[in-house]
Amino acid sequence: MSKFKSEDFRYNGDKKFSLKKVDTKIPDLYEDKDEYKKMLEDNADELDELQSMMYAHNRYGLLVILQAMDAAGKDGTLKRVFAGVNPIGVRIHSFKRPSENELGHDFMWRSSVLLPQRGTITVFNRSYYEEVLVVKVHPEIVTHVQRLPAELTEDLDKLWENRYEDIKNSEKYLYHNGIRVVKFFLNVSKKEQADRLIARIEDPSKNWKFEEGDVKERESWDSYMEAFEECINATATEKAPWYVIPADDKKNMRIIVGRIITEEMKKLDMRYPEADEKRHDELQGFISVIKSQNND
């Protein structure tokens, strides 16, 4: 069984990131299926305790962002990493194609209204980063679909630069308000993605997951990889780092993502509220009242 350090996957902008230098698969972190399940369960228990403390402390919030190519395993990762975590403090939002109403607002609007409250974890399955990924690969979206003044779309390089800067400023703003941001890029290989898409077609129970558009998007694979690399280099910061996770092995990926989220939460200065002496005495008094009610 191989061990790992979160720092191996962490990018904070202090050095140039290159997709060609990172792996899509690493040696197994688990001996067998039983150990894999135990590792996930143990981490979920710890995550549940940390989330309960965050909820009670009510000073911090956590925004987790997952970005990836189709079939990289975002949904399954969320399902297993947060299994057993009290749902009262976790919100998961999946972003699809923008609605007419969303297109009528600034590009951050639809995600801004869903940001986490203090005491809670919010997970974005895709996010505002689509605006410098999908939209960048398909610039006709910004020039013909999004309702921007013409002078803002004349220089697309400048537009992307501005969006990177807006995103970094927004994440800095969240940090200054007690909301921590942790971003994951699930790095699946083109071959592994192909195998998973074919599996969706061959398994009738998974046909609903398959979309013809996924095949079309594969034609732009190299453009997407370039967009991801540029995005990570432009928006990775010490306060809002990117974690690039090998995604060809789903079990490894889930273990790593779960452990990183737990480690990020443990960095927060959180504690359960403590009662002062007066309140402690009051609470002790309630014990006798509660017991006496049994005799009513």
N, C-alpha and C positions, 0 to 999 in steps of 0.2 A: 504493500500500500504506500502510495506517495503522499507526502505532506505538502502543504503549500502555505505561502505567506501572502496576505492580502496585498502587500506592497508590490508583489510581482505583477499585479494586474492594474495597479493604480497609476493614473496619469494626472498630474496637477499643473501642467503647462511649463514645468521647469526645464523640459527638454523636448525636442521635436519627436512627435509620434509618427511611426511608420507602420502601416498595416502589414507590409511584407515581412516585418521582423517579429510578428507575434503569431502564436500558434492557434489553430482552430481545434486542436485536440492535444491533451496531455495524458500522461499515465493515470490509471485509475486511482482515485482517492479512497476507494473502498475495497475490501477483500472480496465481498460477495453481496448478494441482494439483501441479506439480513443486516449486515453492517451498514449498508447504504440507508436502509429504512431507519435504523437506530440513530444514525448521524442526523438525519432529517428531523426525527422526532425530538431528539435532545435539543437541537437548535431551536425548534418551534417552541418547546417548553421555555427555553431561556428568552426567546423573543417575546413570548406571551407575558412573562414576568416583567420584562423591560417596558413593554407597552403599557402594562397596568400601572407601573411606576410613573411613566410619562403622563398618563391620563390623570393620575392623582396629583402629581406635581404641577401640571398645567402651566408650564412655562415654555416648553419647547414643542415644536412640531417637526415632522419628518416628511419630506417629499422624495419619493423613490421614482426614478424614471427608467423605463425599459425601452430601448430602441434596438431594432434588428431588422434584417431582411425577413420576408415571409417564411414561415415554417421553421424559424429558429428556435421556437419553444417558449415563447413569452407566456402564453396562457398556462401551460403545464407547470412552468416554474412558479408562477404566482400561486397556483392552486396548492402546490406542495410546500412551498416555503412558508405560507401563512396558514397552513392547516393547523387547527387547534388554537390559533390566536383569537382572542376575544373580538368578535366583529364590531363591538360597540366603538372601538377605537381605530378601526381600519376602514378606509374607503378605497375602492379600486375603480378607476375610470378608463375605459377604452375609447380612443379617439378614432373616428372614422372620417370619411370625406366630409368637409364642412357643409353645413346647411346654408340655406339662403340667409337666414338670420345671422349666422356666424360670419358669413362673408361680408356682411354689412358693418362689421366691427374691425378693430385693429387685430393684427395676427396673433397677439397674445391673449386676446379677450376671452376666448372660449375656455382656455386653461386657467386663466387668472381667477375666474369665478368659482373654480373648483379646488383652489389651493387649500392645504390642510389648516384646520384650526389648531391652536395650541393644545397639546395633550393628545394629538391624534397622528396617525400615519396615513398619508395619501399616496397611492401608487398610480402613476400614469403609464398605461400600456399604450405606447406611442405618446407624443406630446407636442409642444410647440416646436420641437426640433424638426418635425416634419416640414416646417417652413424653410429649412435650409438643407433638407435632404430630398424628399420627393419633389418639392417645388423647384429646387435647384436643378434636379435632373430633368424636370419637365418645365422649363421656364415659361412656356406658353400659359401656364396656370397664372403666373403673376402678371403677365402682360394682357391676358384676355379674360380671365375669370375673376381674379381679385380686383376689387374696385379702388385702384390707386390712381392718383393724378399722373398724367402722362410723363411729367418731368421726373417722377421718381422711378420710372421703369426704363428710362433712356440709357442709363448706365447700370447694367445688372451687376457688375462686379462691385460697384459702390453699394448697391442695394443689399447684397449678401453681407458685405462688410458692416453695414449699418445694423443688420439683423443680428449678427454675431455680437456686436457691441450692446445692442438692446437686451439680448438674452443674458449676457454677463452682468449687466447692470441690474436686471431684474433679480437674478440669483444672489447678487450682493445685497440687494434690498431685503430679500427674504432672510438672509443670514443676520442682517442687522435687526430683524424683528423676531429672532428666535426660531426661525424655520430653517432647518438644515436640508441641503439638497444632495442626494447621492444618485449618480447617473451610471447606468449600465448599457454597454453595447455588447449584445450577444453575438459573438463573432462565428458564424457558421460558414463552412466552405461551400462553394458552388456545387460540388459533387454531392455533398451530404444534403443540401437543400433539394437537389434533383431527386434523390432517393426518397425523401420525405413527401415530396409532391406526388411522386408516382404511387407511393403507399396510400395516399389519400384517395387516389383514383381506384386502386385495386381493392381497397377495403370498403365495401358498401356502407359500413357504419361511420366512415370518415369522409364520404363523398360531400357532405354538407360543408366541410372545411375547405374544399377545393374551389378556387375561383380562376376562371380563364385568364383574368388579368395578371395573375401571378406568373403565368408562362410568358406573357408579353413583357413583364417587367424584367425577366431574366435576360432579355436582350440588352438591357442597360446595366448589367451587372458591374462592369468596369467603371461606369459613371457613378454608380452608387458607392462603390468602394472609395473612389476619389472624394465623393461628397462626405462620406463618413470620416475619412482621414482629415480632411480640411476642417470639418466641424469640430472634431475632437481637439485638434491643434488650436483652433480659434477660441474655444469655450472652456477648456480645462483650466481650473484654478485651484488653489490650495483650499479654498472654502467650499468649492463645488466641483470635486474631482470627477473624472470619468474612470470607470472600471471596465476594461475590455476583457470579456470572459470567453474562453474557448467553449464553443457551443456544439461541437460535433458529437460529444457525449452528453446527453441530457442529464444523466445522473450527476456527473461531475459538475456540470453547470449549476444545477440546483443546490448542491452542497456549497459551492463557492459563493453564490449569490446570497444564500441564507446566512452564511457565516459573516460576510462583509456587512450586511445590514445590521446584524447583531453587534459586531465590533463598532460600527459607527454609532449605534445607540449607547454603547457603554462609554463612549467618550464624553457624553453629555453629563453635566453636573446635576444629576437628578436624585431625588430622595422622596420618600413618603412624608407627607406633612406630619409634624410632631405636635402633640397637644401640650400647651403650657401647664404649669402646676394647677392653676385654677380649673382649667378645662378637664385635666386628668381627674381631679376630685369630683367634678360634676359627673363625669362618665362613670366613675365607680358607684356613685349614688344611683345611677339608673339600673345597675345590676339588681339591687334589692327590689326596685320597683317592678322590673320585668319578672323576677321570681315570684313576687307577691301576686302578679296577675294570673299565675297558674292556679291560684286558689280561689279566683273569682267564679 
